[in-house]
Amino acid sequence: MINGIRVSAIILGGGLSSRMGRDKLALRIKGESVLIHTVKKFCAHKYIDEVIAVLNKDKKEDAEKAFKNAGLLNIKTVCGGKTRAKR
């Protein structure tokens, strides 16, 4: 919270990583996925009140399980659109 205003971090991870050729959010660093590392950083920030992860519909369930396994229990998840411009 900053000056009485709630702050949300929105992590955009709804893509397919098609240019990279593999799921970049699933890449592991020190035993955890890039997605988990990213979410943890935002959760630890003193001014951020909530974290929302925009995910690919085919990966949403797995990501929610990974959040739970990492102790990240209050992460809101939503599905991204077919393109960046779609909601």
N, C-alpha and C positions, 0 to 999 in steps of 0.2 A: 504494500500500500504506500502510495506517495501522496502526501498532503490530503489524506482522507479519501483518495480515489483508488478503487481496486484496480489491480494491474493483472492482465492475463497474458501469458506467453502462448503463442500459437506456433506449433512446430509443423511445418509443411512437409509431409512425408507420404503423400498420396500417389507419387509417380511410380513408374515401372522400372526406372533405372535403365531404360533401353539403350541409351547412348553408351553407358558404361559396360553393358553386357551382363551384369549381375546385380543383385540387390545390394546397393551400397549401404543401406541402413542395417543390413544383416551382417556386414563385415565385423569381425571381432577385433577388439583392442583390449589386451590384458584380460581376456576371458569374457568380456561383455560386448554386446553389439553397439554399433555407433548410435543407434536409436536410444538405447538405455543410457549410454554416457551423456547424450544430449539432454534427455529428459531429466536426469539427475542434476545436471548443472543448473537448469532452469528452476527445478524444485528447491535447490539450495540457495538461490538468490534471495536476498533479504527483502527486495521490493516486489517480488512476484507472488501473487496470491493464488493463482490457479494456472495449471498447464493444460492446454488442449492440443492433442495430437491429431492431425489430419492424416488419415491412412488410406492405403489402397484397400478396397472392400475385400479382396482375397487374402489380405495379410492382417486384417484388423483383429481377428480372433487370436491369432498367434501373438500379436503385439500385446494384446490385453493380458494374456497369460504371462508373457515375459515381464510386463510391468508388475503384475502380482508377485511373481517369483523374486523380483528385485526389491520388493517391499514398497513399491510405488503404487499406493492404493487409491489415491484420489485424482488420477489422471482421467480427464474427459477425452473420449475418442469419438471422432466423426469420420465418415467416408468422404474421400475426395471425389470430384467429378471426373468425367472421361478426359477432359482437357483442363489446362490451367484456367481457362476462362469459364468453365462450367462449375456450377455449385451443386 
